[in-house]
Amino acid sequence: MIEIKDERFEFLSNLGKGGMGKVYKVYDAESKKTCALKISKYFDEETNFEKTVSEATLWFKFRKFAQVVEVFEIIRFEENIIGILMEYLEGGNLRVLFNLKASHDDKLLALFDISSAIINCRSIIPGFAHLDLKPENCLRTNNGLTKLSDFGLSCHVASDLKNIVSSNHKLNTAMSIPLQTKRGIRCAGTPLYMAPEQILG
């Protein structure tokens, strides 16, 4: 668990971590409900604060869509620790669903939900690219609705991929990371789920 001096939240469990931060299950005393709180791992640099705000701002634009995880607010804690407070989904992610040997119909329904989320996002921002579509970023409600999450690597095609994230990382096929192709074009995502043309440049 992290140590954040804020009486508003009770940290209940660690839900997971990715290339851009960690997500916790918390109880929010202000709204009196259980939520998910994404904490940016980049809390030492002001530029990374801006990246987190950019992610949350983009996420806010899509909050009206049923197939996108709803963001409630951006919170700046002490020492530049940034949090994105969002709805907590009880059904886990699609990786859990696949491991439980879901039915063919259930998989098709999940595919429909995520496809709808992408189409809806692009209707708001033409050229939008999520860049990290994978089972872990597709969350489920108890009634079977699948919602798209984690917009930390998202961009607009027109903005050029080199502006997403640029730093040297060792290749980890399970982690969301920025990559540089042979032609020097920067791209981002989780290697096992990236489009071939991204990796090939």
N, C-alpha and C positions, 0 to 999 in steps of 0.2 A: 504493500500500500504506500501511497505517497503521503506526505505530511503537508496539508494545507490548513492554515488556521482560519477556518470559516465555519461559524456555528450553523450556517444555513444547511450544509450538506452532511449527511451521515454516509460514509463510504461502506457499502455492503459487500461488494466483491469486485474482482478484476475480471472484466469481460473479454479482454484480449488486447493485443498490441499490433501495430503495423509500422510502416516506414515513416509515418508522420506523427505518431503519438500513441498514447494508451487510452483505452476506454474503460470506464468504471460504471458499475451499477450503484446508484446513489439514491438516498431518500432526500427529497427537497422539502425542507420545512416550510418554505414560503408558499409553494403551490400545494403542499401536502400530498405529494404523489411520488412514486418511484420513477426515476428517469435514468437516462444514460448520459454520462459526462465524458466527453473526449478532451483529454489534456494534451496539448501540444508538447512534444519533446524538445522543441526548439525554444526554450524559455530564456536563453542567455543573450539573444540578439534581437534588437529592435526590428530588423528586416524580417525575421521569422515571425514576429508578432503580426506584421503586415500580411504575411502569407496566410496565417491562420484566420485573420479577419477577412481576407479575400475569399477563402474557402467558405466561411460561414455566410458571407454576403451572397455568394453565388448560390449556396444551399437555400437561403431564404427565398430566392426568386422562384424556387420550385416547390415551396412548402404547401401550395394549394392542391398538388397532385396526390391522389390517394396512394400511388405506388412509389412515393418518395418518403423516406423517413423524415418526420417533421422536426425542424429545429426551433427551439423556443427562444434562446438568447445566447449572446456572446458574453463571457464573464472574464474580466481581468483580475486575477488574484494578485497577491503580493509577489514581489520579485519577478515581475513580468511573466508569471505562469498564466497561460491562456486556456480557457475552457469553452467548449461548445456544448451547451445543454440541449438535449434532444429527447424525443420519446423513447421509452424502453419497450422493446418487443419481446414478448415472452417465448415465442416459438423458435428462437435460435436462428441460425443461418442455414443456407442451402446445403452446406457441407454436412450438417447434422441430418438434414432431410435425406440426402443421398446415402449416408451411412445407415439409415434406418430402412433402406430398400423401399423407397416411396414408389407408389404406383406410377404407371406410364402417364395416366391422366393428370396426376398431381404434378409431375415434372413439366408437362405441357402447360399447365396453368401457371406455374412459376415462370416459365419462359415467356408466356403472354404478358404477365405482370411487368417483368423487367423490360421487355420490348416496348410496352406502353410507356414506361417511365422514360426511356431514352427518347422516344418519339415526342412525348410531351415536353421534355427539357429542350429539345431542339426547336420546338415551336416557339419557345420563349427566346432562345438564343441560337439562331442559325449558326451552324459551324461548331456547336458544342460537342466536345468529346470527353467522356468520363475518364478513359485511359486506365482504369483499374477494375474492369468487370471481372469478378470471380465469385465463387460460391460464398466466400466469407463476407463479401460486401453486399449480399442479398439477404435481407432479414425477413423473418416470418412472424405474422401475428398468430394468435391462437386459433383464429377462424380460417387460416390458410392463405391469407393475402401475403404476397411477397413484395417487399419494399427495397428500393435502391438506397444504398448508404455510402458514406465516405467519398467526399468530393475533393479530397486533398490534392490529387494530381490532375484534376480536371482543367481544361483549357478551352479556348476558342481556336479553331484551326487558323483563323486569320491572325491570331496573336503570335504565331510561330512557337513551335515546341521548345526552342532553346530558352524561352522565358519561364518554363515551368519550375524546374529545380536543377541546379548544376553543382555537383560535387562528386568526388571519387568514392565509390562504394565497391566492395567485393561482391561478386555475383552471388546472389542467394535466390534460388528459384522459388522460394516460398514468401519472399518479402516484397513489398511494394517499393520499388527503387527507380531512380533515374538511370538511364543507360545512354551510352554514346555509340552510334553505329560506326562501321568502317569508313563511311563517308563523312564522319564528323557531325552527323545530325543527332541532336539529343532527343531522346524520347523517354517515356516513363511508363511504369506499370509493373505487373508481376510476370516474370518471364514465361511461365507455363501457360499464361492466358493472353499474352500479347499477340496482336495481329502479326503475321509473318512479314508484312511489308514494313512494319515498324523496325523490327530487328535487322532486316536486310537493308534498310535505308532506301 
